[in-house]
Structures are given as C-alpha cells and as structure tokens.
C-alpha cells in the first residue's frame, strides 16, 4: 500500500473516532462496561438529557455540513455514519430509560 493511502486512511479513521467520542462512551454504557457512569445517568437525569440534546445538535450540524455542495465523498460517508450511529444510540437510550 502506498504511504499516502495509509496516511489518508489513518486521517479519516482518526477523524471519525474523534467525532464519535460521545458515542463511544454511550456504547460503553450500553454494554455495561461502566456501571458507575450508568448509575450517574440514572441519578442525574438532567446530565443525560443534556448529553442527548447535544448529540442531536451535533448530528444536525453534521447533516447540514454534508448537505452543502462540493463536500468530498469521504466526508459525506463519514458524516452519514456518524448521524446514523448517534441517532441509533439516542433512540436506544430513550427506549431503555425513557425521556
């Protein structure tokens, strides 16, 4: 593999992971890998509500950014995956714990 491709793939991967730091934490909560964090979410529902609201705001901003013309395909795909993952985890959280 050419060095430029490896660097490009690494940059896209790191950018995707960087935008998913909140979702990675929610996945850890979903799989029970952080019971302390989950107990905090149930005892302080305002924190959870704010986190969900910020997730939806960020998903909206990403949707706006990828809808603008002349955006690279990689940015559109990464943004779409981010939106799908964010909405899926937010939906799971609402179904599991309610509003």
PyMOL commands that set and color helices and strands:
alter all, ss='L'
color gray80, all
select helices_A, chain A and resi 3-19+21-30+35-43+45-67+73-97
alter helices_A, ss='H'
color red, helices_A
deselect
rebuild
show_as cartoon
